[in-house]
Amino acid sequence: MKPNFSVVLIARNEAKTLPRLLESLKDFQARGGEVILVDTGSTDATVAVARSFGVQVTEVGDRFRRVITGIEADAINAKFLIKGEEPVVLKSDSLFDYSSSRNYAASLASNDVIAMPDCDEAYIALDINAINALIADGVQQFEYEFVFSFDEYGNPAIAFRHCKFYDRRVLSWAGIVHEILQGAAKRLYVDEHTIKLGHWQNHETDRSGYLKGLALDCFENPENDRNSHYFGREMIWAGRVRSGLLELEHHMLMLKWPAERAQSSIFRGDAFLTIGEDSHGLTAYHTAINIDGDRRTAWIRLAEYYFRKNEPKRVITYASAALTITQGGFYAEDSAHYRHTPHELLYWAFWYVGDKEESARHFALAQSFMPNHPKYLHDQRFYEVLPMVSIMLPQLGRPEGFKRACESVKKLIYPEESIELLVEEGEGTVPNKVAKMYKAAKGDWIVFASNDIEFTPESLMLALNHAKETGQKLVAFNTGVVSADEGNICEHFIIHRELIEKIGGEIFDTRYWHVGVDNLLWARAKKLDQATRSDDAIVHHYHFSTGKATYDKVYQMGWSKADEDRARLKEDLALLSA
């Protein structure tokens, strides 16, 4: 079924971000969906990119730009700025009128229902059949989950409800910047499987016009509470702290939406702390709680303040209070406040007041949200006895690679006293060198390294945690893409002594020269249901087979009897599977 809504975009210099959005609309277009883009003066390849995806493009140049007069600039600066702070606008500043451009772009569509994402966004979910049915039932505006930002692990950091999916017959855009839809519509919130939009901001985008546009909008529309809120925030972020504090106070005195008034007070608290006026900052956070007690942000800010002051009892008070609040739909919520952050504060605080049991409980909760977080991997040592680990590094020359591997061992997130680094130099094959090192090793877990690898700091802890979670005694590191036959799945790994003894007391079969010993080890462990791979435990492998290294003398020596090794491996694998 053809979509009965259009996707409409406004763009200027979005060549870098636009492909992600248009890729997310391929199915929509394949079903006959209409995508329209109004280009407002791009100097990059935005228009060419859009047309290459089959988008209908209308170029309007500077049609929606507005120039500030000298009289306007003087009046705006006089009204909003504290003496001595830098002007917000200057004569001849050029501003973009977002609402006018959006309303114009919407008028070009052949459908009345318009989805209008920004070009640095992309659809994570867009169920065309479900949306068509809801439009047929009379829905005129859709609310949906919008992920404003992601953390370094790809989890939503800030997410809230969004509603730029509307019927142009009943809603239109208003406001020069931070534009909003105005009018009355039959609105429906749909789940994340129907519509979900993500935002990946291009940090190269010039945002200087945003502050200027807010200044003009607040000057011309002084009762616009929402733009007053954003204007005050932006002035603080742009270094006009005193002026921003005053505008946020003005916003709060309008007595409009409590959640946003509370957020203005939080911004005031942040600003006061940055200029060293801590008492005013703490008062502002408490004011935010009094205005709207249904959000965690102010409680967390207070807990974080006392964490920095090394006052664990107060941290417990405020972070514990935060945990009693469930997440609502306010757009400025930090998801971390409803996940790991309060538990992270509490495991530190309870530890320092001597309640190790409660500290451990909160540590486990924090880590359950962020199992790969370097801080939690480091702090794990305080809550459990970590095993002794022997890292075997057979030395076959290649001094630069050897140095890199050794340096990466030093950077591992693991107690130094629980790591034993074994190096075997001189003549001999890798299997024989490993056998010698194993006899001398003291660790419960053995790690096979080499002089063409580099551990990432988290890799060892993540591999050990994976072993603990799965119950497996052999965990392969993630050294890159696994081949179709899994021949390279076990290039580097951790293995427990118990498994080594079960498979005959050798890690690598010393009958081999070099090639295939890892494959045989993997097969033996798999037969005992004791082999797994940790995708998170990344080890960089600079190997000639992937083009990351040259085929040097060390490789030549190791692979000089590859045919013999492969013939033996074929026989051994056949016997193992018999």
QUIJO-V610620 format. One record per run of one state. SS is the DSSP state (hx for helix, st for strand, lp for the rest). FROM is the first residue (numbers start at 1). LEN is the number of residues. If there is no record, write none. Layout:
ss->(SS | SS)
from->(FROM | FROM)
len->(LEN | LEN)
This chain:
ss->(lp | st | lp | hx | lp | hx | lp | st | lp | hx | lp | st | lp | st | lp | hx | lp | st | lp | hx | lp | st | lp | st | lp | hx | lp | st | lp | st | lp | st | lp | st | lp | st | lp | st | lp | hx | lp | hx | lp | hx | lp | hx | lp | hx | lp | hx | lp | hx | lp | st | hx | lp | hx | lp | hx | lp | hx | lp | st | lp | hx | lp | hx | st | lp | hx | lp | st | lp | st | lp | hx | lp | st | lp | st | hx | lp | hx | lp | st | lp | hx | lp | hx | lp | hx | lp)
from->(1 | 6 | 12 | 15 | 24 | 26 | 31 | 34 | 40 | 46 | 53 | 56 | 60 | 65 | 68 | 70 | 81 | 94 | 97 | 98 | 108 | 113 | 116 | 121 | 127 | 128 | 137 | 141 | 151 | 156 | 168 | 172 | 175 | 180 | 183 | 187 | 190 | 195 | 200 | 208 | 221 | 225 | 238 | 241 | 254 | 258 | 275 | 278 | 292 | 297 | 309 | 312 | 324 | 334 | 335 | 339 | 341 | 353 | 356 | 370 | 374 | 383 | 389 | 395 | 399 | 411 | 416 | 419 | 425 | 430 | 441 | 445 | 450 | 453 | 456 | 459 | 471 | 474 | 479 | 493 | 497 | 503 | 517 | 528 | 531 | 542 | 544 | 547 | 553 | 559 | 562 | 578)
len->(5 | 6 | 3 | 9 | 2 | 5 | 3 | 6 | 6 | 7 | 3 | 4 | 5 | 3 | 2 | 11 | 13 | 3 | 1 | 10 | 5 | 3 | 5 | 6 | 1 | 9 | 4 | 10 | 5 | 12 | 4 | 3 | 5 | 3 | 4 | 3 | 5 | 5 | 8 | 13 | 4 | 13 | 3 | 13 | 4 | 17 | 3 | 14 | 5 | 12 | 3 | 12 | 10 | 1 | 4 | 2 | 12 | 3 | 14 | 4 | 9 | 6 | 6 | 4 | 12 | 5 | 3 | 6 | 5 | 11 | 4 | 5 | 3 | 3 | 3 | 12 | 3 | 5 | 14 | 4 | 6 | 14 | 11 | 3 | 11 | 2 | 3 | 6 | 6 | 3 | 16 | 1)
